[in-house]
Amino acid sequence: QGKVKVVSRLPSDLSAGHTASVEAISFSKVMTGMVATGSLDGTLRLYDLGSGMERAMCLHGEEGVTTVVWSTRVPMVASGGDRGAIKVWSGLDGSLLKSFRGHEQSVLGMCFSRDGSLLLSASDDNTARAFSVAEKPLH
């Protein structure tokens, strides 16, 4: 039988701040110990696993968050909604950096390009889209 070694424990409940189901979760590769969760309550929440504290709560709007993804190059995280909106947030303080429309239905998945300049998304509306996220430097 295989054995599992626990190397780190998550805070007791990363969904504690959400008021509806958590639909997405993602670890940051740039900001060690940071996790983003997205919920149908319309929020994206950023947690610091080291302290177990919520660092930011981002209001996606009047739609639920169905997918989240961190950039692999800079401290930013994107959220996709169940009505097609995409938002890009600062991983440092949760401030809104960019907002995109283009999908007519739920965003199912997203990824950043290798150089971090594009955000690719797929939707329940049978489309895939590319959005430029590097129009200005992010500090």
N, C-alpha and C positions, 0 to 999 in steps of 0.2 A: 504494500500500500504506500502511496506517496504521502509525503509530509509537507505541510505548509509552514513556512517560517514567517512570522509577523515582524516586519522591520520598522514599521511605523504605524501609529494609530491615527485615524481621522478623528477630528472633534466628534463628540458624541452624536450630533445630528446636524448635518449640513443643510437640512431642509427646514430647520426650526424657524427661520424668518419668513419662509414662503407660506402662502395661505391656500395654495392649490398644488396639484401634483408637480413634481420636479421632472422635467422632460429631458434635460440635457446636463452634462457635467464634463468639464475639461480641465486638465492640468496645464499650467504655463511651463514652457521650456525656457523662457527668458527670465522669469521671476520665480526663483526657487521657492517652493512651498505655497504657491498661489493656486487656487482653484476657483473656477467660475461655475455657477449653477444657473440654469434657466428654468422658469416655471410658467405654467399656464395662468398664474396670477399677474403676468405682464412684467415681471421683474427679472433682472439679471443681478446676481449677487456675487461679490468677490470675497473670498475667504483666505486668510493667512493661516495655513495649517500649523505653522510654528507656534503661534499664540492661541490658535483656535478661535480667533475673533473674525467677525465680519468687517472687512475693510471698506466696502462700498455697496450701495444698493442703487441700481440703475433702472429707471422706469422706461420700459420698452414702448409703452403707450397702451392703447386699448386692445392690444392683442397679446396672446400668450407667446412665450418664448419656446420654440421647438428645437433649436439647435444652437450650440455655442462652439467657438473655436478661437484659440489664441494664435497670434502671430508667432512665428519661430524666430523673428529678427528683432522686433521692438516690443516694448511692453504695451500691447493693445490686444483687445479681445472683441470679437464680433458676435452679434446675436441675430438670429433669424426668427421671424414670427409666423404665427399660424394664419396670417392674412397677407403675407408676402413681403413685409417690410424687413429691411436689414439695417442694423445700426452698428457702428464701430465706436468703441469706448476706450478711454485711457485705462490701462491696467494699474496705473499709479494712484489715481484718485477717482476713477469712475466717471469722469467728465465725458460728454458726448463729443466725438471727433467728427463723425460723418454719419449721414443717413441716406439710404438708397431705397428707391422703389423700382419695380420692374416685374416682379412676380405677381400673379393674380391669385395664387393659392399658397398654401403652407410651404415654408422653406424647409426642406428635408435634410439638407447637408451643406456644409461649406468647407473650404480650405483656402489657405493663403498660398500664393505662388512661392517658389523657392526664394526669390529675391525680396519677397514681401510687398511688392508693388501692386499686386492684384489680389482681389478676393473673388473666388469662384463660388457659385452657388447652384444648387439644384432644387427644383420645386415640384410640388404635386401637380402643377399646371403643365407638365411635360416640357419644361424649358430648363436650360442651364444658362447662366449669365456670368459675365466677368465685369467687375467694378474696380476702378482705379482707386487705390487707397493712399497713394504716395504723391499727391499733388503738392504737398508742402512737408517740410521736415517735421517729424514728431519728436519732441524732446521730453 
